[in-house]
Amino acid sequence: MSRPAVLAPAARQDLHQALRPIARDHPEAARRLRAALETALRRLATNPAIGAQRPALAAARYRFLALRGFPYVLVYTADTEPPRVLRVLHMARDIAGLLAGLLAGPDA
């Protein structure tokens, strides 16, 4: 079985920033968010191409996967083993602005 996708430092920071206020007010929702993320990481390991490419936002090697049941999107590389999640972003944020560096090319 493939190893689950891994979180880059920026993705870990995104996750902690998302979980902190949720856990304070709704601990069960925070647990569900973490479980949804872990499920997504396992899914990416077995099928890294499931996410969509968004050429207007990032170079072709990056893919985007909506986190089921939550308003978050995972930005990841599908061409690494295991896949590497670079960011975990709330869909209401300025995703294009946050990902401006990924437009420059394949290395981030």
C-alpha positions in Angstrom: 0.0 0.0 0.0 1.2 3.5 -0.8 2.2 5.9 2.0 -0.3 8.7 2.7 0.4 12.1 1.2 2.6 14.3 3.4 2.1 17.8 4.6 4.7 20.4 3.8 5.5 22.9 6.6 3.2 25.6 5.1 0.3 23.1 5.0 0.9 22.1 8.6 0.8 25.8 9.5 -2.4 26.3 7.5 -4.0 23.3 9.3 -3.1 24.5 12.7 -4.4 28.0 12.0 -7.7 26.5 10.8 -8.0 24.0 13.7 -7.2 26.4 16.5 -10.4 28.5 16.5 -12.6 25.6 15.5 -11.3 23.4 18.3 -11.9 26.2 20.8 -15.6 26.6 19.9 -16.4 23.2 18.4 -14.0 20.4 19.4 -16.0 17.7 17.5 -15.9 19.8 14.3 -12.1 20.1 14.6 -11.9 16.3 15.0 -14.0 15.8 11.9 -11.8 18.3 10.0 -8.7 16.4 11.0 -10.3 13.1 10.1 -11.4 14.4 6.7 -7.8 15.6 6.0 -6.4 12.2 7.0 -8.9 10.4 4.7 -7.9 12.8 1.8 -4.2 12.1 2.4 -4.8 8.4 2.1 -6.9 8.9 -1.0 -4.1 10.9 -2.6 -1.6 8.1 -1.9 -3.7 5.6 -4.0 -4.9 8.0 -6.7 -2.7 11.2 -6.8 -4.4 12.4 -10.0 -7.8 12.8 -8.4 -7.4 16.6 -7.9 -8.1 19.1 -10.6 -5.4 21.2 -12.3 -6.0 24.9 -12.2 -3.7 26.5 -14.8 -4.9 30.0 -13.9 -3.6 29.4 -10.4 -0.6 27.2 -10.6 1.8 25.3 -12.8 0.6 22.0 -14.3 2.3 19.8 -11.7 0.1 21.2 -8.9 -3.4 19.8 -8.3 -6.3 21.0 -6.2 -8.6 18.7 -4.1 -11.6 20.0 -2.2 -11.8 18.5 1.3 -15.1 16.6 1.6 -17.6 18.3 3.9 -15.4 21.3 4.6 -14.7 24.6 2.8 -11.0 23.8 2.4 -8.9 22.9 -0.6 -5.6 20.9 -0.6 -3.0 22.1 -3.0 -0.6 19.3 -3.7 2.0 17.8 -6.1 0.8 14.6 -7.7 4.2 13.9 -9.3 6.0 13.1 -6.0 6.0 9.8 -4.0 4.2 10.2 -1.8 2.2 13.2 -2.9 3.1 16.4 -1.0 0.4 18.7 0.2 1.8 22.3 0.0 -1.2 24.2 1.4 -4.5 23.7 3.1 -6.5 26.8 2.2 -10.0 28.0 3.1 -11.9 28.5 -0.1 -13.0 32.0 1.0 -9.3 33.2 1.0 -7.5 34.8 -1.9 -6.2 31.5 -3.2 -4.7 33.2 -6.3 -2.7 35.6 -4.2 -1.5 32.9 -1.8 -0.3 30.8 -4.6 1.3 33.5 -6.8 4.7 31.8 -6.4 3.4 28.5 -8.0 2.7 30.3 -11.3 6.4 30.9 -11.7 7.2 27.3 -12.5 7.5 23.7 -11.4 9.6 24.3 -8.2 8.1 25.6 -5.0 
